[in-house]
């Protein structure tokens, strides 16, 4: 059965599609492609989506969402699929093979992978494997996923009472019936779920920031006008350059040099907004090597020039 909303947002029931074996060859079924065995499985609830052009341009958008239960012989092998896959286990046990690593998935554990790369997942317990599965994509997803990859693991875990599990259930509830708001609401829920996953990464879930790293961070903030080399920080705070880079990125999330650039740009934006200064003066006050370097760096990070940024703020009060 196929449903349509006034906006053209559609979903199709997965129960028959998945259980009848190989899907049709149409583009919208490509996320069901590959070598797989779903015999004896059951789709508790699930839909295949046809995103609108607006969603593809602007949102995180669903391609497939389902709650499934599979027996011991279940497996899937594939690659080259334009999708990201999130799986979260609620029963049995599974295994993921991805990027040369093996991950065991027990209840309350899941993974997030890029389906463009070869991957295999399968049930590995006699009880089979029961999991929620979400295929999705979005224009910002490569940047999100690159940060997850930096964590050296695509596996995560959340207890049933967690915010992540609440958002996951809400995603199913929102999409039971079709209406014009579903794509926007689903995008919001996916964004929050990705945030919950990213907060488990070492760069963010690292406990209290050590005093010395806080001192380095504060020194950078207070001295953006200076040329602050890594060697300078190393000598000033009596810490090796390697250890400083490693610990700073672990607790702050970016390297000392990236933090310095961000601090300079934030100060520059404040001056552009509030101070009646020439742009060349602002460039000098924020530590950029030259006016050209200031313009290049500002536009690279903000998407517009410093003068355009100032004009925007002046026009908007």
LUMTOR-905656 format. One record per residue (C-alpha): residue in one letter; residue number from 1; x, y, z. Coordinates in pm, whole numbers. Layout:
BEGIN
LUMKOL  r    k      px      py      pz
LUMKOL  A  NUM       X       Y       Z
...
This chain:
BEGIN
LUMKOL  r    k      px      py      pz
LUMKOL  X    1       0       0       0
LUMKOL  X    2     132     345     -86
LUMKOL  X    3      33     663      94
LUMKOL  X    4      72    1020     -32
LUMKOL  X    5      56    1349     151
LUMKOL  X    6     -30    1679     -19
LUMKOL  X    7     343    1759     -24
LUMKOL  X    8     425    1439    -212
LUMKOL  X    9     594    1276      87
LUMKOL  X   10     529     902      65
LUMKOL  X   11     595     581     251
LUMKOL  X   12     533     220     158
LUMKOL  X   13     480     -79     385
LUMKOL  X   14     798    -286     424
LUMKOL  X   15     639    -609     541
LUMKOL  X   16     564    -746     194
LUMKOL  X   17     858    -578      18
LUMKOL  X   18    1126    -718     247
LUMKOL  X   19     981   -1063     292
LUMKOL  X   20     926   -1138     -75
LUMKOL  X   21    1302   -1147    -142
LUMKOL  X   22    1477    -930    -398
LUMKOL  X   23    1315    -586    -428
LUMKOL  X   24    1217    -420    -758
LUMKOL  X   25    1492    -244    -952
LUMKOL  X   26    1350     108    -913
LUMKOL  X   27    1579     369    -755
LUMKOL  X   28    1367     401    -443
LUMKOL  X   29    1432      34    -359
LUMKOL  X   30    1812      51    -384
LUMKOL  X   31    1855      62      -7
LUMKOL  X   32    1713    -292      -4
LUMKOL  X   33    1974    -414    -253
LUMKOL  X   34    2266    -648    -186
LUMKOL  X   35    2302   -1010     -78
LUMKOL  X   36    2079   -1090     218
LUMKOL  X   37    1874   -1358     388
LUMKOL  X   38    1555   -1243     561
LUMKOL  X   39    1376   -1578     551
LUMKOL  X   40    1174   -1642     863
LUMKOL  X   41    1199   -1281     975
LUMKOL  X   42     924   -1048    1079
LUMKOL  X   43     878    -675    1027
LUMKOL  X   44     689    -546    1331
LUMKOL  X   45     647    -201    1181
LUMKOL  X   46     828     -27     900
LUMKOL  X   47     805     197     598
LUMKOL  X   48    1003     284     289
LUMKOL  X   49    1011     657     213
LUMKOL  X   50    1024     867    -100
LUMKOL  X   51    1168    1203      18
LUMKOL  X   52    1054    1528    -139
LUMKOL  X   53    1305    1748    -326
LUMKOL  X   54    1293    1996     -37
LUMKOL  X   55    1397    1726     211
LUMKOL  X   56    1683    1611     -11
LUMKOL  X   57    1812    1970     -35
LUMKOL  X   58    1762    2088     320
LUMKOL  X   59    1692    1815     578
LUMKOL  X   60    1808    1490     721
LUMKOL  X   61    1558    1264     549
LUMKOL  X   62    1437     909     606
LUMKOL  X   63    1473     640     341
LUMKOL  X   64    1362     344     551
LUMKOL  X   65    1266     283     912
LUMKOL  X   66    1168     -52    1062
LUMKOL  X   67    1155    -273    1371
LUMKOL  X   68    1256    -624    1270
LUMKOL  X   69    1304    -967    1424
LUMKOL  X   70    1523   -1219    1243
LUMKOL  X   71    1633   -1578    1313
LUMKOL  X   72    1989   -1711    1341
LUMKOL  X   73    2042   -1741     963
LUMKOL  X   74    1981   -1371     892
LUMKOL  X   75    2256   -1171     719
LUMKOL  X   76    2305    -872     485
LUMKOL  X   77    2611    -794     266
LUMKOL  X   78    2633    -491      40
LUMKOL  X   79    2810    -166     -56
LUMKOL  X   80    2765     130    -287
LUMKOL  X   81    2431     234    -137
LUMKOL  X   82    2376     611    -103
LUMKOL  X   83    2260     598     256
LUMKOL  X   84    2369     602     618
LUMKOL  X   85    2251     313     833
LUMKOL  X   86    2166     326    1202
LUMKOL  X   87    2087      -3    1376
LUMKOL  X   88    1990     -40    1743
LUMKOL  X   89    1953    -383    1907
LUMKOL  X   90    1658    -466    2132
LUMKOL  X   91    1691    -846    2142
LUMKOL  X   92    1928   -1131    2059
LUMKOL  X   93    2275   -1058    1927
LUMKOL  X   94    2426    -939    1599
LUMKOL  X   95    2764    -875    1445
LUMKOL  X   96    2883    -597    1214
LUMKOL  X   97    3188    -620     986
LUMKOL  X   98    3290    -274     867
LUMKOL  X   99    3617    -106     766
LUMKOL  X  100    3823    -406     877
LUMKOL  X  101    3670    -423    1224
LUMKOL  X  102    3420    -656    1388
LUMKOL  X  103    3158    -527    1632
LUMKOL  X  104    2928    -741    1848
LUMKOL  X  105    2585    -589    1905
LUMKOL  X  106    2386    -687    2212
LUMKOL  X  107    2065    -529    2348
LUMKOL  X  108    2101    -153    2411
LUMKOL  X  109    2387    -135    2156
LUMKOL  X  110    2388      -4    1802
LUMKOL  X  111    2598     123    1516
LUMKOL  X  112    2602     398    1254
LUMKOL  X  113    2778     338     921
LUMKOL  X  114    2813     478     569
LUMKOL  X  115    2652     226     331
LUMKOL  X  116    2866     347      42
LUMKOL  X  117    3140     132     196
LUMKOL  X  118    3123    -246     197
LUMKOL  X  119    2960    -382     512
LUMKOL  X  120    2813    -701     649
LUMKOL  X  121    2586    -759     946
LUMKOL  X  122    2428   -1082    1070
LUMKOL  X  123    2258   -1256    1359
LUMKOL  X  124    2501   -1450    1580
LUMKOL  X  125    2285   -1593    1858
LUMKOL  X  126    2050   -1890    1855
LUMKOL  X  127    1772   -1651    1951
LUMKOL  X  128    1838   -1449    1635
LUMKOL  X  129    1867   -1073    1629
LUMKOL  X  130    1597    -811    1687
LUMKOL  X  131    1675    -453    1596
LUMKOL  X  132    1547    -115    1486
LUMKOL  X  133    1689      -6    1152
LUMKOL  X  134    1700     342    1003
LUMKOL  X  135    1830     429     657
LUMKOL  X  136    1866     804     610
LUMKOL  X  137    2074    1075     444
LUMKOL  X  138    2111    1452     432
LUMKOL  X  139    2329    1728     292
LUMKOL  X  140    2511    1775     626
LUMKOL  X  141    2558    1407     700
LUMKOL  X  142    2917    1374     564
LUMKOL  X  143    3036    1633     818
LUMKOL  X  144    2851    1465    1104
LUMKOL  X  145    2981    1124    1009
LUMKOL  X  146    3342    1241     973
LUMKOL  X  147    3336    1338    1341
LUMKOL  X  148    3193     999    1437
LUMKOL  X  149    3468     825    1237
LUMKOL  X  150    3729    1020    1432
LUMKOL  X  151    3608     837    1742
LUMKOL  X  152    3758     514    1598
LUMKOL  X  153    3435     319    1652
LUMKOL  X  154    3094     321    1486
LUMKOL  X  155    2935     141    1782
LUMKOL  X  156    2743     312    2063
LUMKOL  X  157    2523     215    2358
LUMKOL  X  158    2222     370    2532
LUMKOL  X  159    2000     248    2817
LUMKOL  X  160    1622     223    2757
LUMKOL  X  161    1553     534    2966
LUMKOL  X  162    1798     747    2765
LUMKOL  X  163    1708    1048    2554
LUMKOL  X  164    1832     859    2248
LUMKOL  X  165    1580     577    2299
LUMKOL  X  166    1302     830    2357
LUMKOL  X  167    1389    1003    2028
LUMKOL  X  168    1407     671    1845
LUMKOL  X  169    1058     572    1957
LUMKOL  X  170     929     917    1877
LUMKOL  X  171    1065     882    1522
LUMKOL  X  172     847     576    1472
LUMKOL  X  173     542     747    1625
LUMKOL  X  174     576    1053    1402
LUMKOL  X  175     577     842    1087
LUMKOL  X  176     283     612    1159
LUMKOL  X  177      62     846     959
LUMKOL  X  178     161    1077     678
LUMKOL  X  179     122    1454     687
LUMKOL  X  180     307    1756     557
LUMKOL  X  181     508    1803     877
LUMKOL  X  182     662    1457     896
LUMKOL  X  183     980    1531     704
LUMKOL  X  184    1058    1838     913
LUMKOL  X  185     983    1660    1241
LUMKOL  X  186    1184    1354    1136
LUMKOL  X  187    1480    1575    1046
LUMKOL  X  188    1467    1736    1390
LUMKOL  X  189    1456    1398    1563
LUMKOL  X  190    1743    1261    1353
LUMKOL  X  191    1953    1568    1432
LUMKOL  X  192    1896    1517    1805
LUMKOL  X  193    1973    1145    1779
LUMKOL  X  194    2301    1221    1600
LUMKOL  X  195    2383    1472    1872
LUMKOL  X  196    2326    1208    2140
LUMKOL  X  197    2559     970    1955
LUMKOL  X  198    2827    1236    1909
LUMKOL  X  199    2817    1324    2279
LUMKOL  X  200    2934     969    2354
LUMKOL  X  201    3254    1022    2152
LUMKOL  X  202    3585    1062    2338
LUMKOL  X  203    3614    1425    2226
LUMKOL  X  204    3289    1511    2405
LUMKOL  X  205    3231    1242    2667
LUMKOL  X  206    3563    1291    2843
LUMKOL  X  207    3468    1397    3190
LUMKOL  X  208    3608    1703    3365
LUMKOL  X  209    3858    1906    3163
LUMKOL  X  210    4204    1899    3326
LUMKOL  X  211    4319    2228    3474
LUMKOL  X  212    4618    2252    3241
LUMKOL  X  213    4403    2212    2929
LUMKOL  X  214    4166    2478    3060
LUMKOL  X  215    4467    2708    3113
LUMKOL  X  216    4580    2652    2754
LUMKOL  X  217    4229    2723    2627
LUMKOL  X  218    4202    3042    2834
LUMKOL  X  219    4547    3161    2723
LUMKOL  X  220    4446    3123    2357
LUMKOL  X  221    4122    3313    2420
LUMKOL  X  222    4303    3600    2589
LUMKOL  X  223    4586    3629    2334
LUMKOL  X  224    4422    3596    1993
LUMKOL  X  225    4624    3892    1865
LUMKOL  X  226    4952    3708    1921
LUMKOL  X  227    5114    3453    1692
LUMKOL  X  228    5062    3144    1909
LUMKOL  X  229    5263    2849    1784
LUMKOL  X  230    5224    2498    1923
LUMKOL  X  231    5585    2513    2040
LUMKOL  X  232    5506    2830    2236
LUMKOL  X  233    5220    2658    2418
LUMKOL  X  234    5433    2351    2480
LUMKOL  X  235    5707    2553    2651
LUMKOL  X  236    5473    2781    2844
LUMKOL  X  237    5267    2498    2994
LUMKOL  X  238    5545    2238    3024
LUMKOL  X  239    5378    1976    2808
LUMKOL  X  240    5505    1800    2497
LUMKOL  X  241    5359    1912    2166
LUMKOL  X  242    5224    1564    2094
LUMKOL  X  243    5058    1529    2436
LUMKOL  X  244    4919    1882    2416
LUMKOL  X  245    4758    1820    2076
LUMKOL  X  246    4618    1485    2185
LUMKOL  X  247    4474    1605    2517
LUMKOL  X  248    4343    1936    2383
LUMKOL  X  249    4152    1764    2103
LUMKOL  X  250    4027    1496    2343
LUMKOL  X  251    3874    1746    2585
LUMKOL  X  252    3798    2050    2366
LUMKOL  X  253    3707    1866    2047
LUMKOL  X  254    3942    2048    1807
LUMKOL  X  255    4317    2114    1785
LUMKOL  X  256    4482    2417    1953
LUMKOL  X  257    4533    2582    1613
LUMKOL  X  258    4170    2528    1512
LUMKOL  X  259    4064    2671    1846
LUMKOL  X  260    4284    2978    1788
LUMKOL  X  261    4126    3039    1446
LUMKOL  X  262    3778    3001    1596
LUMKOL  X  263    3862    3241    1880
LUMKOL  X  264    3996    3498    1633
LUMKOL  X  265    3689    3473    1413
LUMKOL  X  266    3452    3503    1708
LUMKOL  X  267    3629    3817    1826
LUMKOL  X  268    3628    3956    1472
LUMKOL  X  269    3254    3895    1440
LUMKOL  X  270    3193    4077    1766
LUMKOL  X  271    3395    4377    1649
LUMKOL  X  272    3223    4379    1309
LUMKOL  X  273    2888    4382    1483
LUMKOL  X  274    2949    4631    1763
LUMKOL  X  275    3265    4836    1693
LUMKOL  X  276    3296    5129    1455
LUMKOL  X  277    3636    5019    1324
LUMKOL  X  278    3782    4973     979
LUMKOL  X  279    3804    4611     868
LUMKOL  X  280    4181    4644     840
LUMKOL  X  281    4192    4746    1209
LUMKOL  X  282    3980    4446    1306
LUMKOL  X  283    4210    4218    1109
LUMKOL  X  284    4510    4353    1300
LUMKOL  X  285    4334    4331    1638
LUMKOL  X  286    4246    3966    1587
LUMKOL  X  287    4591    3840    1496
LUMKOL  X  288    4563    3766    1126
LUMKOL  X  289    4887    3784     929
LUMKOL  X  290    4741    4017     667
LUMKOL  X  291    4413    4166     551
LUMKOL  X  292    4400    3917     264
LUMKOL  X  293    4448    3630     508
LUMKOL  X  294    4167    3768     724
LUMKOL  X  295    3928    3791     427
LUMKOL  X  296    4020    3443     306
LUMKOL  X  297    3980    3277     647
LUMKOL  X  298    3659    3462     731
LUMKOL  X  299    3491    3372     403
LUMKOL  X  300    3610    3011     424
LUMKOL  X  301    3445    2964     764
LUMKOL  X  302    3145    3198     741
LUMKOL  X  303    3060    3176     372
LUMKOL  X  304    3061    3556     328
LUMKOL  X  305    3321    3833     351
LUMKOL  X  306    3372    4045     666
LUMKOL  X  307    3212    4347     493
LUMKOL  X  308    2910    4140     390
LUMKOL  X  309    2880    4007     745
LUMKOL  X  310    2884    4361     888
LUMKOL  X  311    2626    4476     636
LUMKOL  X  312    2394    4190     729
LUMKOL  X  313    2406    4284    1097
LUMKOL  X  314    2357    4651    1022
LUMKOL  X  315    2050    4569     814
LUMKOL  X  316    1906    4344    1084
LUMKOL  X  317    1969    4569    1383
